[in-house]
Amino acid sequence: MIFISTCSQDVATDLVATELEPGGILRFNIDKPGDFAWDFNRDGFYIKDLASGRQISETTLTSFYLRKPMYYDRIDVPKDGCVENWRREETDELFADFFRECQSRGLTTLVTSQNNKYGKLRQLLAARKYFRIAPWHFFHGELPEELKRGRWVVKSVTQTPIGENKIFFVKEVQASDLDLAYPWFMQERIDGEEEVTVVYINGRTYAASAPRNSFGGDDSRKALFVNPESWPRCTLSSAEEHAIKGFMHETGYRFGRFDFIRKNGELWFLELNPNGQWAWLDEKNEHGLVSMVADAIKAEDLAHRARPSRQ
């Protein structure tokens, strides 16, 4: 049985689940703990969906598919803490450790790397072998000399809210205006013609693009909230396909969504999100993206089941 760890608002899981055998999955929504019961102990574990009675256990688990175990209804935690934040942190850590245990047993599917995690810093260092990279700086305390010239955008390494449920969008700023008491990530602005996103699935790619002037700013996520259908599918050159596969081979990832900017016909690397959202690119599965992801999950699950021992 495939265990899917996500949240109740994850559209990608909604779509993939329709392609998988209903009785062969247990979807766990971390933001709805009241819908589930679980027990982990020295002899094994079980997780039960209380509404359907369906459950998964040590003997029936074949794959762990990590999606988006997150909370969209964020809470303000008072300085002395609160019981709701405690409940979330306890649940998060338990299932994160469960994921790590499944990873050590070779039971995780798609979203993990064979070569340890690659954050923004390691991605940029690895990607320079395969793509064009704009100059960048992670800095604190002193302003790098290069940032005093040219045009630069500031980015966030995490999706941590910065107050009033706001997230940090990419924005062009003057580096001299930044408070050096905070850590910053800045990259030289790339004035390209279009933004390209590529979903990589076990050696296969699905690419889509949108004109840069359609975003109304430097962050394409804003445009997605207004018109997610504005990203038609596009084609990649054989050299671009080769570069993407080379990067994924080096980092050890089997799945992820790339963000690029195309400038003068060349792809400029922005980042790889190893578990990025992708459903908005083909929500009706008209181009087969949902089926591509589901088929990869099923193939890996079959490989897990065929192994002599999963313990």
C-alpha contacts under 8 A as a table, 3 or more apart, distances in Angstrom:
res1	aa1	res2	aa2	distance
1	M	24	G	4.83
1	M	25	I	5.36
1	M	26	L	7.25
1	M	56	I	6.91
1	M	60	T	5.60
1	M	61	L	4.93
1	M	62	T	5.22
1	M	63	S	6.71
2	I	24	G	6.17
2	I	25	I	4.56
2	I	26	L	6.30
2	I	61	L	6.25
2	I	62	T	5.79
2	I	63	S	4.72
2	I	64	F	5.93
2	I	65	Y	7.00
2	I	301	D	7.43
3	F	25	I	5.80
3	F	26	L	5.00
3	F	27	R	6.14
3	F	28	F	7.38
3	F	56	I	7.49
3	F	61	L	6.93
3	F	62	T	7.92
3	F	63	S	6.14
3	F	64	F	4.87
3	F	65	Y	6.05
4	I	25	I	7.13
4	I	26	L	6.15
4	I	27	R	4.76
4	I	28	F	5.98
4	I	64	F	6.10
4	I	65	Y	4.81
4	I	66	L	5.97
4	I	67	R	6.83
5	S	27	R	6.30
5	S	28	F	5.06
5	S	29	N	6.45
5	S	30	I	7.22
5	S	64	F	7.59
5	S	65	Y	6.45
5	S	66	L	5.15
5	S	67	R	5.75
5	S	68	K	6.82
5	S	69	P	5.82
6	T	10	D	6.80
6	T	13	T	7.70
6	T	27	R	7.28
6	T	28	F	6.05
6	T	29	N	5.06
6	T	30	I	6.23
6	T	66	L	6.80
6	T	67	R	4.98
6	T	68	K	4.28
6	T	69	P	3.90
6	T	70	M	6.93
7	C	10	D	5.71
7	C	28	F	7.14
7	C	29	N	4.03
7	C	30	I	5.37
7	C	31	D	5.69
7	C	32	K	7.58
7	C	68	K	5.98
7	C	69	P	5.07
7	C	70	M	5.94
7	C	71	Y	7.17
8	S	29	N	5.29
8	S	30	I	7.75
8	S	31	D	6.73
8	S	32	K	7.17
10	D	13	T	5.65
10	D	14	D	6.64
10	D	68	K	6.84
11	V	14	D	4.91
11	V	15	L	6.34
11	V	279	A	6.72
12	A	15	L	5.21
12	A	16	V	6.15
12	A	277	Q	7.37
12	A	278	W	7.08
12	A	279	A	4.99
13	T	16	V	5.06
13	T	17	A	5.80
13	T	67	R	7.42
14	D	17	A	5.45
14	D	18	T	6.88
15	L	18	T	5.55
15	L	19	E	7.23
15	L	279	A	7.72
15	L	283	E	7.52
15	L	290	V	6.69
16	V	19	E	5.30
16	V	20	L	6.62
16	V	290	V	6.04
16	V	291	S	7.42
16	V	293	V	7.27
16	V	294	A	5.63
17	A	20	L	5.12
17	A	21	E	7.57
17	A	22	P	7.01
17	A	25	I	7.97
17	A	294	A	8.00
18	T	21	E	7.63
18	T	22	P	7.46
19	E	290	V	7.88
19	E	291	S	6.73
19	E	294	A	6.05
20	L	24	G	7.30
20	L	25	I	7.60
20	L	294	A	6.71
20	L	298	K	7.52
21	E	24	G	5.15
21	E	25	I	7.03
22	P	25	I	6.01
23	G	26	L	7.92
26	L	49	D	7.66
26	L	54	R	7.28
26	L	55	Q	6.88
26	L	56	I	6.79
28	F	36	F	7.76
28	F	49	D	7.84
29	N	32	K	5.49
29	N	33	P	7.11
29	N	69	P	6.80
30	I	33	P	5.88
30	I	69	P	5.56
30	I	70	M	6.74
30	I	71	Y	7.70
30	I	91	T	7.75
30	I	92	D	7.84
31	D	69	P	7.51
31	D	70	M	6.74
31	D	71	Y	5.68
32	K	35	D	5.76
32	K	36	F	7.68
33	P	36	F	5.52
33	P	37	A	7.77
34	G	37	A	7.67
35	D	49	D	6.19
35	D	50	L	5.66
35	D	51	A	6.86
36	F	47	I	7.02
36	F	48	K	5.49
36	F	49	D	4.81
36	F	50	L	5.32
37	A	47	I	5.87
37	A	48	K	5.16
37	A	49	D	6.79
37	A	50	L	6.75
38	W	45	F	7.33
38	W	46	Y	5.52
38	W	47	I	4.28
38	W	48	K	6.10
39	D	45	F	5.41
39	D	46	Y	5.55
39	D	47	I	6.70
40	F	44	G	6.02
40	F	45	F	4.20
40	F	46	Y	6.65
41	N	44	G	5.42
41	N	45	F	5.97
44	G	57	S	7.28
44	G	58	E	5.40
45	F	57	S	5.46
45	F	58	E	5.68
46	Y	55	Q	6.65
46	Y	56	I	5.53
46	Y	57	S	4.26
46	Y	58	E	6.86
47	I	55	Q	5.46
47	I	56	I	5.45
47	I	57	S	6.58
48	K	53	G	6.32
48	K	54	R	5.83
48	K	55	Q	4.12
48	K	56	I	6.59
49	D	52	S	5.75
49	D	53	G	5.38
49	D	54	R	5.45
49	D	55	Q	6.09
50	L	53	G	5.13
50	L	54	R	7.47
56	I	60	T	5.86
56	I	61	L	6.09
57	S	60	T	5.25
57	S	61	L	5.84
58	E	61	L	5.77
61	L	64	F	7.74
62	T	107	L	6.42
62	T	301	D	6.36
62	T	304	H	6.11
62	T	305	R	6.14
62	T	310	R	7.71
63	S	107	L	4.85
63	S	108	T	5.56
63	S	109	T	6.39
63	S	301	D	5.74
63	S	304	H	6.99
64	F	99	F	7.10
64	F	102	C	6.85
64	F	107	L	5.98
64	F	108	T	4.61
64	F	109	T	6.09
65	Y	108	T	6.05
65	Y	109	T	5.35
65	Y	110	L	7.21
65	Y	111	V	7.57
65	Y	297	I	7.94
66	L	69	P	7.72
66	L	99	F	7.83
66	L	108	T	7.72
66	L	109	T	7.65
66	L	111	V	6.79
67	R	275	N	6.87
71	Y	74	R	6.17
74	R	165	N	7.12
75	I	85	N	7.80
77	V	80	D	7.96
77	V	81	G	5.73
77	V	82	C	6.43
77	V	85	N	6.85
78	P	81	G	5.16
78	P	82	C	6.78
81	G	85	N	7.04
81	G	86	W	7.68
82	C	85	N	5.55
82	C	86	W	6.40
83	V	86	W	4.94
83	V	87	R	6.15
84	E	87	R	5.08
84	E	88	R	6.33
85	N	88	R	5.14
85	N	89	E	6.11
86	W	89	E	5.20
86	W	90	E	6.06
87	R	90	E	5.30
87	R	91	T	6.18
88	R	91	T	5.21
88	R	92	D	5.92
89	E	92	D	5.04
89	E	93	E	6.10
90	E	93	E	5.37
90	E	94	L	6.26
91	T	94	L	5.22
91	T	95	F	6.32
92	D	95	F	5.51
92	D	96	A	5.95
93	E	96	A	5.01
93	E	97	D	6.03
94	L	97	D	5.27
94	L	98	F	6.18
95	F	98	F	4.71
95	F	99	F	6.09
96	A	99	F	5.05
96	A	100	R	6.35
97	D	100	R	4.92
97	D	101	E	6.17
98	F	101	E	5.08
98	F	102	C	6.23
99	F	102	C	5.09
99	F	103	Q	6.07
99	F	108	T	7.49
100	R	103	Q	4.92
100	R	104	S	6.25
101	E	104	S	5.12
101	E	105	R	6.51
102	C	105	R	5.07
102	C	106	G	6.32
102	C	107	L	5.17
102	C	108	T	5.97
103	Q	106	G	5.06
103	Q	107	L	5.68
103	Q	108	T	5.14
103	Q	112	T	7.99
104	S	107	L	7.65
105	R	310	R	6.92
105	R	311	Q	7.03
106	G	304	H	7.80
107	L	304	H	6.53
107	L	310	R	7.78
108	T	111	V	7.72
108	T	112	T	7.11
109	T	112	T	6.98
109	T	297	I	6.52
109	T	300	E	6.46
109	T	301	D	7.54
110	L	201	I	7.69
110	L	202	N	7.68
110	L	253	Y	7.79
110	L	254	R	5.59
110	L	255	F	5.34
110	L	296	A	7.62
110	L	297	I	6.97
111	V	253	Y	6.99
111	V	254	R	6.64
111	V	255	F	5.43
111	V	256	G	6.99
111	V	274	P	6.01
111	V	275	N	5.81
112	T	117	K	7.99
112	T	253	Y	6.10
112	T	254	R	7.19
112	T	255	F	7.72
112	T	274	P	7.48
113	S	116	N	5.60
113	S	117	K	6.36
113	S	251	T	6.81
113	S	252	G	4.72
113	S	253	Y	4.35
113	S	254	R	7.02
114	Q	251	T	7.52
114	Q	252	G	4.65
114	Q	253	Y	6.59
115	N	251	T	5.91
115	N	252	G	5.14
115	N	253	Y	7.86
116	N	251	T	7.92
116	N	252	G	7.81
118	Y	121	L	7.59
118	Y	122	R	5.30
118	Y	123	Q	5.72
118	Y	251	T	7.07
119	G	122	R	5.53
119	G	123	Q	6.00
120	K	123	Q	5.15
120	K	124	L	6.21
120	K	157	V	6.77
120	K	271	E	6.98
121	L	124	L	5.40
121	L	125	L	6.41
122	R	125	L	5.12
122	R	126	A	6.12
123	Q	126	A	5.16
123	Q	127	A	5.85
123	Q	271	E	6.90
123	Q	272	L	7.35
124	L	127	A	5.13
124	L	128	R	6.48
124	L	133	I	7.60
124	L	271	E	7.48
125	L	128	R	5.92
126	A	129	K	6.25
126	A	130	Y	7.95
126	A	247	F	7.20
126	A	250	E	7.86
126	A	251	T	7.80
127	A	130	Y	5.40
127	A	131	F	5.92
127	A	133	I	7.56
127	A	247	F	6.49
127	A	269	F	7.11
128	R	131	F	5.56
128	R	132	R	6.48
128	R	133	I	6.08
130	Y	243	A	5.17
130	Y	244	I	7.44
130	Y	246	G	7.30
130	Y	247	F	6.68
131	F	243	A	7.13
131	F	267	L	6.51
131	F	268	W	6.01
131	F	269	F	5.95
132	R	266	E	7.54
132	R	267	L	6.47
132	R	268	W	4.64
132	R	269	F	6.16
133	I	268	W	5.64
133	I	269	F	5.69
133	I	270	L	7.62
134	A	187	Q	6.50
134	A	188	E	5.69
134	A	189	R	7.57
134	A	190	I	7.09
134	A	268	W	7.32
134	A	269	F	7.98
135	P	187	Q	5.79
135	P	188	E	5.53
136	W	185	F	7.41
136	W	186	M	5.65
136	W	187	Q	4.17
136	W	188	E	6.30
137	H	144	P	7.82
137	H	184	W	7.88
137	H	185	F	5.77
137	H	186	M	5.39
137	H	187	Q	6.45
138	F	183	P	7.25
138	F	184	W	5.63
138	F	185	F	4.45
138	F	186	M	6.56
139	F	142	E	7.11
139	F	143	L	7.21
139	F	144	P	7.50
139	F	183	P	5.84
139	F	184	W	5.43
139	F	185	F	6.61
140	H	143	L	7.38
140	H	180	L	5.53
140	H	181	A	6.64
140	H	182	Y	6.19
140	H	183	P	4.75
140	H	184	W	6.40
141	G	180	L	4.80
141	G	181	A	5.92
141	G	182	Y	7.63
141	G	183	P	7.89
142	E	180	L	6.42
143	L	147	L	7.09
143	L	175	A	7.60
143	L	176	S	7.45
143	L	180	L	7.37
144	P	147	L	5.68
144	P	148	K	7.49
145	E	148	K	5.66
145	E	149	R	7.92
146	E	149	R	5.95
147	L	150	G	7.11
147	L	152	W	7.34
147	L	175	A	6.20
148	K	175	A	6.87
148	K	176	S	7.18
150	G	188	E	7.56
151	R	172	E	7.31
151	R	173	V	7.88
151	R	174	Q	7.74
151	R	188	E	5.99
151	R	189	R	5.66
152	W	172	E	5.71
152	W	173	V	6.44
152	W	174	Q	7.21
152	W	175	A	7.45
152	W	186	M	6.38
152	W	187	Q	5.55
152	W	188	E	4.30
152	W	189	R	4.86
153	V	170	V	6.44
153	V	171	K	5.17
153	V	172	E	4.00
153	V	173	V	5.90
153	V	186	M	5.56
153	V	187	Q	5.54
153	V	188	E	6.22
153	V	189	R	5.70
154	V	170	V	5.76
154	V	171	K	5.57
154	V	172	E	6.22
154	V	173	V	6.69
154	V	184	W	7.20
154	V	185	F	5.87
154	V	186	M	4.43
154	V	187	Q	6.61
155	K	168	F	7.24
155	K	169	F	6.75
155	K	170	V	4.92
155	K	171	K	7.08
155	K	184	W	7.53
155	K	185	F	5.51
155	K	186	M	5.99
155	K	187	Q	7.75
156	S	159	Q	7.08
156	S	168	F	6.12
156	S	169	F	7.40
156	S	170	V	7.44
156	S	184	W	7.53
156	S	185	F	6.45
157	V	185	F	7.21
159	Q	167	I	6.32
159	Q	168	F	7.09
160	T	167	I	6.57
160	T	168	F	7.84
161	P	164	E	7.73
161	P	165	N	5.66
161	P	166	K	5.26
161	P	167	I	4.69
161	P	168	F	7.13
162	I	165	N	6.96
162	I	166	K	5.66
162	I	167	I	5.92
162	I	168	F	6.93
163	G	166	K	5.61
163	G	167	I	7.93
169	F	219	D	6.18
170	V	218	D	5.77
170	V	219	D	5.12
171	K	217	G	7.43
171	K	218	D	5.68
171	K	219	D	7.11
172	E	189	R	7.52
172	E	218	D	7.21
173	V	177	D	7.51
174	Q	177	D	5.50
174	Q	178	L	7.41
175	A	178	L	5.57
179	D	182	Y	6.05
180	L	183	P	6.96
190	I	261	I	7.42
190	I	263	K	7.70
191	D	263	K	6.98
192	G	195	E	7.69
192	G	212	R	6.98
192	G	261	I	5.98
192	G	262	R	5.48
192	G	263	K	4.06
192	G	264	N	7.07
193	E	211	P	6.09
193	E	212	R	5.70
193	E	213	N	7.81
193	E	261	I	7.46
193	E	262	R	5.96
193	E	263	K	5.66
193	E	264	N	7.48
194	E	209	S	6.56
194	E	210	A	5.50
194	E	211	P	4.15
194	E	212	R	4.56
194	E	213	N	7.83
194	E	261	I	5.86
194	E	262	R	5.38
194	E	263	K	7.33
195	E	209	S	5.53
195	E	210	A	5.45
195	E	211	P	6.22
195	E	212	R	5.83
195	E	220	S	7.93
195	E	259	D	7.37
195	E	260	F	5.82
195	E	261	I	4.44
195	E	262	R	6.09
196	V	207	A	6.99
196	V	208	A	5.78
196	V	209	S	4.31
196	V	210	A	6.70
196	V	259	D	6.06
196	V	260	F	5.01
196	V	261	I	5.81
196	V	262	R	6.76
197	T	207	A	5.77
197	T	208	A	5.50
197	T	209	S	6.22
197	T	257	R	6.71
197	T	258	F	5.37
197	T	259	D	4.71
197	T	260	F	6.10
198	V	205	T	6.42
198	V	206	Y	5.49
198	V	207	A	4.28
198	V	208	A	6.47
198	V	257	R	5.45
198	V	258	F	4.96
198	V	259	D	6.76
199	V	205	T	5.55
199	V	206	Y	5.04
199	V	207	A	6.38
199	V	255	F	7.43
199	V	256	G	5.84
199	V	257	R	4.33
199	V	258	F	6.36
199	V	278	W	7.19
200	Y	203	G	6.55
200	Y	204	R	5.72
200	Y	205	T	4.60
200	Y	206	Y	6.61
200	Y	254	R	7.26
200	Y	255	F	5.23
200	Y	256	G	5.40
200	Y	257	R	6.16
200	Y	258	F	7.77
201	I	204	R	5.08
201	I	205	T	6.22
201	I	254	R	6.12
201	I	255	F	4.79
201	I	256	G	7.07
201	I	292	M	7.40
201	I	293	V	6.71
201	I	296	A	7.18
202	N	254	R	4.91
202	N	255	F	6.18
202	N	296	A	7.08
203	G	245	K	6.72
203	G	254	R	7.31
205	T	241	E	7.83
206	Y	233	R	7.55
206	Y	289	L	7.15
207	A	233	R	5.70
207	A	234	C	5.45
207	A	235	T	6.37
207	A	236	L	7.20
208	A	231	W	5.65
208	A	232	P	5.39
208	A	233	R	4.04
208	A	234	C	4.87
208	A	235	T	7.73
208	A	281	L	7.53
209	S	231	W	5.22
209	S	232	P	6.07
209	S	233	R	6.52
209	S	234	C	6.22
210	A	214	S	7.28
210	A	230	S	6.60
210	A	231	W	5.19
210	A	232	P	7.22
211	P	214	S	5.58
211	P	215	F	7.79
212	R	215	F	6.00
213	N	216	G	6.54
214	S	223	A	7.43
215	F	218	D	7.01
215	F	219	D	6.94
215	F	220	S	5.63
215	F	222	K	6.88
215	F	223	A	5.18
216	G	223	A	7.49
217	G	220	S	7.55
219	D	222	K	6.12
219	D	223	A	7.85
220	S	223	A	5.41
220	S	224	L	6.66
221	R	224	L	5.07
221	R	225	F	6.74
222	K	225	F	5.53
222	K	226	V	7.07
223	A	226	V	5.27
223	A	227	N	6.07
223	A	228	P	7.13
224	L	227	N	5.32
224	L	228	P	4.48
225	F	228	P	6.55
227	N	230	S	5.86
228	P	231	W	6.75
228	P	280	W	6.02
228	P	281	L	7.25
229	E	232	P	7.29
229	E	280	W	7.34
229	E	281	L	7.07
231	W	281	L	6.74
232	P	281	L	7.86
236	L	240	E	5.94
236	L	241	E	6.34
237	S	240	E	5.12
237	S	241	E	6.26
238	S	241	E	5.04
238	S	242	H	6.10
239	A	242	H	5.02
239	A	243	A	6.18
240	E	243	A	5.04
240	E	244	I	6.20
240	E	267	L	7.79
241	E	244	I	5.23
241	E	245	K	6.23
242	H	245	K	5.21
242	H	246	G	6.07
243	A	246	G	5.00
243	A	247	F	6.21
244	I	247	F	5.21
244	I	248	M	6.25
245	K	248	M	5.10
245	K	249	H	6.01
246	G	249	H	5.11
246	G	250	E	6.21
247	F	250	E	5.19
247	F	251	T	6.22
248	M	251	T	5.19
248	M	252	G	5.73
248	M	253	Y	5.34
248	M	254	R	6.84
249	H	252	G	5.13
249	H	253	Y	6.82
253	Y	256	G	7.26
253	Y	274	P	7.26
255	F	274	P	6.22
255	F	275	N	7.28
256	G	272	L	6.35
256	G	273	N	5.54
256	G	274	P	4.09
256	G	275	N	5.52
256	G	276	G	6.13
257	R	272	L	5.62
257	R	273	N	5.24
257	R	274	P	6.40
257	R	275	N	7.15
257	R	276	G	5.46
257	R	277	Q	7.59
257	R	278	W	7.31
258	F	269	F	7.96
258	F	270	L	7.60
258	F	271	E	5.86
258	F	272	L	4.39
258	F	273	N	6.33
259	D	269	F	6.65
259	D	270	L	5.41
259	D	271	E	5.45
259	D	272	L	6.37
260	F	267	L	5.96
260	F	268	W	5.37
260	F	269	F	4.80
260	F	270	L	5.29
260	F	271	E	7.31
261	I	267	L	5.75
261	I	268	W	5.12
261	I	269	F	6.80
261	I	270	L	7.32
262	R	265	G	5.89
262	R	266	E	5.28
262	R	267	L	4.57
262	R	268	W	6.04
263	K	266	E	5.30
263	K	267	L	6.54
263	K	268	W	7.09
273	N	276	G	4.83
277	Q	280	W	7.52
278	W	281	L	5.79
278	W	282	D	7.81
279	A	282	D	5.78
279	A	283	E	5.36
279	A	290	V	7.30
280	W	283	E	5.43
282	D	285	N	5.12
282	D	286	E	6.40
282	D	287	H	6.55
282	D	288	G	7.56
282	D	289	L	6.19
282	D	290	V	7.18
283	E	286	E	7.77
283	E	290	V	7.68
285	N	288	G	4.92
285	N	289	L	5.93
285	N	290	V	5.54
285	N	291	S	7.16
286	E	289	L	7.86
288	G	291	S	5.16
288	G	292	M	6.11
289	L	292	M	5.00
289	L	293	V	6.43
290	V	293	V	5.34
290	V	294	A	6.18
291	S	294	A	4.97
291	S	295	D	5.81
292	M	295	D	5.23
292	M	296	A	6.29
293	V	296	A	5.21
293	V	297	I	6.37
294	A	297	I	5.11
294	A	298	K	6.19
295	D	298	K	5.09
295	D	299	A	6.05
296	A	299	A	5.11
296	A	300	E	6.21
297	I	300	E	5.29
297	I	301	D	6.06
298	K	301	D	5.00
298	K	302	L	6.14
299	A	302	L	5.19
299	A	303	A	6.38
300	E	303	A	5.00
300	E	304	H	6.28
301	D	304	H	5.01
301	D	305	R	6.24
302	L	305	R	5.06
302	L	306	A	6.19
303	A	306	A	5.15
303	A	307	R	6.68
304	H	307	R	5.58
304	H	310	R	7.51
305	R	310	R	7.90
307	R	310	R	6.78
